[in-house]
Amino acid sequence: MDFNLDEEIREGYVVSTKMKKVWKTQLDMLVLFDKFCKENGLRYFLDYGTLLGAVRHKGFIPWDDDVDVTMLRPDYQKFLELAPDWFVHPYFLQNYHTDHHDNRMIAFSRIRNDNTTMIDGDIIADVNCHQGIFIDIFPLDIASDVSSGKAVPNIISALLELWTATFNPKDLLLEMIEGKESKFGMDAIIDVLGMPYEERLTLLENLLASCYENLDEINVFSEIFRTPPCKKEWYADVVKLSFENYEFDAPIGYHEILTAHYGDYNERKMYASDHTLEILDPDRPYTEYIG
């Protein structure tokens, strides 16, 4: 489908030809991801700013620079298994299992276009670390409202402990030295802390998958202290929403989700990107910058 690459003004904001090319690259990956999910019987959802853009703008928020989708944990686990062989050059499925060179890829995935450059944050001077334009794919896991003062379910406390053991093992060791008791027992958690990082990550992912049915609320687990959980029923089915003249899957409870995330989501608020982009180039591969 044709996509206009000319500079234009959207809602008073100038969208450059360069950003239009970035959007087109991301759209191509989203179309490919949609095809992959349909072929493999997996469900995904436009989410966060991309969902907001679909509902409010029928496309990209004019000042946005990325694409966010979510998957329920059971589908995400299948995605991790099937996608590495499905996406072929110039596309690459990036997470810690497929790219050990970027330690920021801890608990989610990206599809990247290796013929482009989108270096987010610090430049990693390693051509084996994929740094092309990307879309983000986040798993949705069981969660609870940990900021409300209510008692945290035992399963969430245990998952938080394993999360800390996986990503911040020194913090957990300090807590144990200070007398904290492990939800898993001292011997078991010491064994976990002794595992290589990728094994700890796999253990965490498998436990998140195995207990997905235990609670009725979900969240991106890394956001559990920053954003309120959503009800599973809001993601119980999909609706088609228009996005830059394509149609993609969105959660049936998109109104409730956007309200939980943004409050009055029809209020236009210009914001800075979540990404600190050092180099953005839709026409040249990242290897030309760091090779």
C-alpha positions as CSV (number, residue, x, y, z in Angstrom):
1,M,0.0,0.0,0.0
2,D,1.3,3.5,-0.9
3,F,2.4,5.7,1.9
4,N,3.0,9.4,1.4
5,L,6.6,10.2,2.2
6,D,6.2,14.0,1.7
7,E,6.7,16.3,4.6
8,E,3.4,17.4,6.0
9,I,1.8,19.2,8.9
10,R,-0.3,17.1,11.2
11,E,-2.3,18.9,13.9
12,G,0.2,21.8,13.7
13,Y,3.2,19.5,14.0
14,V,5.7,19.2,11.1
15,V,6.4,15.6,10.2
16,S,9.5,15.5,8.1
17,T,10.2,13.3,5.1
18,K,12.8,11.5,7.2
19,M,10.3,10.7,9.9
20,K,7.8,9.6,7.3
21,K,10.4,7.1,6.0
22,V,10.9,5.9,9.6
23,W,7.2,5.4,10.0
24,K,7.0,3.6,6.6
25,T,9.8,1.2,7.8
26,Q,7.9,0.6,11.0
27,L,4.6,0.1,9.2
28,D,6.3,-2.5,6.9
29,M,7.4,-4.4,10.0
30,L,4.0,-4.2,11.6
31,V,2.4,-5.6,8.5
32,L,4.9,-8.4,8.5
33,F,4.3,-9.1,12.2
34,D,0.5,-9.1,11.6
35,K,1.1,-11.7,8.9
36,F,3.3,-13.8,11.1
37,C,0.6,-13.8,13.9
38,K,-2.2,-14.7,11.5
39,E,-0.2,-17.6,10.0
40,N,0.6,-19.0,13.4
41,G,-2.7,-18.5,15.2
42,L,-1.3,-15.9,17.6
43,R,-3.1,-12.8,19.0
44,Y,-1.5,-9.4,19.3
45,F,-2.8,-5.9,20.2
46,L,-1.8,-2.4,19.3
47,D,-1.0,-0.8,22.6
48,Y,0.3,2.2,24.4
49,G,1.0,5.2,22.1
50,T,0.3,3.1,19.0
51,L,-3.2,2.2,20.3
52,L,-3.8,5.9,21.2
53,G,-2.7,6.9,17.8
54,A,-5.1,4.4,16.1
55,V,-8.0,5.6,18.2
56,R,-7.4,9.3,18.2
57,H,-5.5,9.9,14.9
58,K,-6.1,6.8,12.9
59,G,-2.4,6.5,12.6
60,F,0.8,7.7,14.2
61,I,0.6,10.4,16.8
62,P,2.3,13.2,14.9
63,W,5.2,13.6,17.4
64,D,5.7,9.8,18.0
65,D,8.6,7.8,16.7
66,D,7.8,4.2,17.6
67,V,5.3,1.3,17.4
68,D,4.2,-0.7,20.5
69,V,2.3,-4.0,20.5
70,T,1.5,-6.4,23.3
71,M,0.8,-10.1,23.4
72,L,-0.6,-12.2,26.2
73,R,2.1,-14.3,27.8
74,P,1.0,-17.7,26.4
75,D,1.1,-16.3,22.8
76,Y,4.3,-14.4,23.5
77,Q,6.0,-17.7,24.5
78,K,5.0,-19.2,21.2
79,F,6.2,-16.1,19.4
80,L,9.6,-16.5,21.1
81,E,9.8,-20.1,19.8
82,L,8.6,-19.5,16.2
83,A,9.7,-16.0,15.2
84,P,13.5,-16.3,15.1
85,D,13.3,-18.6,12.0
86,W,10.4,-16.7,10.4
87,F,11.9,-13.2,10.2
88,V,14.7,-13.2,7.7
89,H,17.1,-10.5,6.5
90,P,16.8,-7.5,6.6
91,Y,14.5,-8.3,9.5
92,F,15.7,-9.6,12.8
93,L,13.9,-10.7,16.0
94,Q,15.9,-9.2,18.8
95,N,15.7,-10.2,22.4
96,Y,18.3,-11.5,24.9
97,H,17.9,-15.0,23.6
98,T,18.9,-13.9,20.0
99,D,21.2,-11.0,20.7
100,H,23.4,-11.1,23.7
101,H,25.2,-7.9,22.7
102,D,22.5,-5.5,24.0
103,N,21.9,-6.0,27.7
104,R,19.0,-3.6,27.6
105,M,16.9,-6.3,25.8
106,I,15.8,-8.0,29.1
107,A,12.1,-8.8,29.1
108,F,10.6,-7.9,25.7
109,S,11.4,-8.2,22.0
110,R,12.0,-6.0,19.0
111,I,11.7,-6.6,15.3
112,R,14.4,-4.6,13.6
113,N,15.3,-3.7,10.0
114,D,19.0,-4.2,9.7
115,N,19.2,-2.0,6.5
116,T,18.4,1.1,8.7
117,T,19.7,2.8,11.8
118,M,17.8,3.6,15.0
119,I,20.4,3.7,17.8
120,D,18.4,4.2,21.1
121,G,20.5,5.6,23.9
122,D,24.2,4.7,24.1
123,I,25.9,3.5,20.9
124,I,27.1,-0.1,21.2
125,A,30.2,-0.3,19.0
126,D,29.6,-3.8,18.0
127,V,28.3,-4.7,14.5
128,N,26.8,-7.9,16.0
129,C,24.4,-5.9,18.1
130,H,21.4,-5.1,15.9
131,Q,20.6,-1.4,15.9
132,G,18.1,-0.9,13.0
133,I,14.7,0.8,13.1
134,F,12.4,-1.3,15.3
135,I,9.0,-2.0,16.7
136,D,8.5,-3.1,20.3
137,I,6.7,-6.3,21.4
138,F,5.8,-6.6,25.1
139,P,4.4,-9.6,26.9
140,L,1.4,-9.1,29.2
141,D,1.7,-11.0,32.5
142,I,-0.5,-11.5,35.6
143,A,-0.2,-8.4,37.8
144,S,-1.9,-6.6,40.7
145,D,-2.0,-3.1,41.9
146,V,1.1,-2.9,44.1
147,S,0.8,0.8,44.8
148,S,-2.7,0.8,46.4
149,G,-1.6,-0.3,49.9
150,K,-3.5,-3.5,49.4
151,A,-1.9,-6.8,50.3
152,V,0.1,-8.1,47.3
153,P,-0.9,-11.7,46.2
154,N,1.7,-14.3,47.1
155,I,2.2,-15.2,43.5
156,I,3.1,-11.6,42.6
157,S,5.5,-11.4,45.6
158,A,7.2,-14.6,44.4
159,L,7.4,-13.3,40.8
160,L,8.9,-10.0,41.9
161,E,11.5,-11.9,43.9
162,L,12.4,-14.0,40.8
163,W,12.4,-10.8,38.7
164,T,14.9,-9.3,41.1
165,A,17.0,-12.4,41.1
166,T,17.1,-12.3,37.3
167,F,17.8,-8.7,36.6
168,N,19.2,-7.3,39.9
169,P,20.8,-10.3,41.7
170,K,23.0,-8.1,43.9
171,D,20.0,-6.3,45.2
172,L,18.4,-9.6,46.2
173,L,21.6,-10.8,47.8
174,L,21.7,-7.6,49.9
175,E,18.1,-8.1,51.0
176,M,18.9,-11.7,52.0
177,I,22.0,-10.6,54.0
178,E,19.7,-8.2,55.8
179,G,17.4,-11.0,56.8
180,K,14.7,-11.2,54.1
181,E,13.2,-14.7,53.7
182,S,12.9,-16.0,50.2
183,K,9.5,-17.1,48.9
184,F,11.2,-20.1,47.2
185,G,13.4,-21.1,50.2
186,M,17.0,-20.1,50.7
187,D,18.6,-23.1,48.9
188,A,16.4,-22.7,45.9
189,I,17.0,-19.0,45.4
190,I,20.8,-19.5,45.9
191,D,20.6,-22.1,43.1
192,V,18.8,-19.5,40.9
193,L,21.3,-16.8,41.6
194,G,24.1,-19.2,40.6
195,M,22.5,-19.8,37.1
196,P,23.8,-18.0,34.0
197,Y,21.8,-14.9,33.2
198,E,19.9,-16.5,30.2
199,E,18.9,-19.5,32.3
200,R,17.5,-17.2,35.0
201,L,15.6,-15.3,32.3
202,T,14.2,-18.5,30.8
203,L,13.1,-19.7,34.2
204,L,11.3,-16.4,34.9
205,E,9.6,-16.5,31.5
206,N,8.4,-20.1,32.0
207,L,7.1,-19.3,35.5
208,L,5.2,-16.3,34.2
209,A,3.7,-18.5,31.5
210,S,2.8,-21.3,33.9
211,C,0.9,-19.0,36.3
212,Y,-0.8,-16.8,33.7
213,E,-4.3,-18.1,34.7
214,N,-3.9,-17.4,38.4
215,L,-5.1,-13.8,38.4
216,D,-7.6,-11.6,36.5
217,E,-5.4,-8.6,36.0
218,I,-2.4,-8.2,33.7
219,N,0.4,-5.7,32.9
220,V,3.8,-5.5,31.3
221,F,5.6,-6.8,34.3
222,S,8.4,-4.3,34.2
223,E,5.7,-1.6,34.5
224,I,4.1,-3.0,37.6
225,F,5.3,-0.2,39.9
226,R,4.6,2.5,37.3
227,T,1.2,1.8,35.7
228,P,-2.0,0.3,37.0
229,P,-2.9,-3.2,35.9
230,C,-5.6,-3.9,33.3
231,K,-8.4,-6.4,33.4
232,K,-7.9,-9.5,31.3
233,E,-11.4,-9.0,29.9
234,W,-10.2,-5.9,28.2
235,Y,-7.9,-8.1,26.1
236,A,-10.4,-10.9,25.7
237,D,-11.0,-10.2,22.0
238,V,-9.8,-8.0,19.2
239,V,-11.3,-5.2,17.1
240,K,-9.9,-3.9,13.9
241,L,-8.7,-0.3,14.0
242,S,-7.5,1.9,11.1
243,F,-3.9,2.9,11.3
244,E,-2.4,4.8,8.4
245,N,-4.9,3.3,6.0
246,Y,-4.1,-0.3,7.2
247,E,-6.2,-2.3,9.7
248,F,-4.6,-3.9,12.7
249,D,-5.8,-5.7,15.8
250,A,-6.6,-3.8,18.9
251,P,-8.0,-4.9,22.3
252,I,-11.7,-4.9,22.6
253,G,-11.5,-2.9,25.8
254,Y,-9.3,-0.1,24.2
255,H,-11.4,2.6,25.8
256,E,-10.8,1.2,29.3
257,I,-7.1,0.6,28.6
258,L,-6.5,4.1,27.3
259,T,-8.4,5.6,30.2
260,A,-6.3,3.6,32.6
261,H,-3.0,4.7,30.9
262,Y,-3.8,8.3,30.0
263,G,-7.0,9.5,31.7
264,D,-8.8,11.8,29.2
265,Y,-7.0,10.4,26.2
266,N,-8.7,12.7,23.7
267,E,-6.8,15.6,25.2
268,R,-3.9,16.4,23.0
269,K,-0.6,16.5,24.9
270,M,2.7,16.8,23.1
271,Y,5.4,14.9,24.8
272,A,9.0,14.0,24.3
273,S,10.0,10.6,22.9
274,D,10.7,7.8,25.4
275,H,13.8,7.0,23.3
276,T,17.0,9.0,23.4
277,L,17.9,8.6,19.7
278,E,21.6,9.1,19.0
279,I,21.4,8.2,15.3
280,L,18.2,7.8,13.2
281,D,18.6,7.0,9.5
282,P,16.0,5.2,7.5
283,D,18.3,5.0,4.4
284,R,21.6,3.6,5.8
285,P,22.4,0.5,7.9
286,Y,23.7,0.9,11.4
287,T,26.9,-1.0,10.4
288,E,28.0,2.0,8.4
289,Y,28.0,4.1,11.6
290,I,29.7,1.6,13.9
291,G,31.6,-0.7,11.6
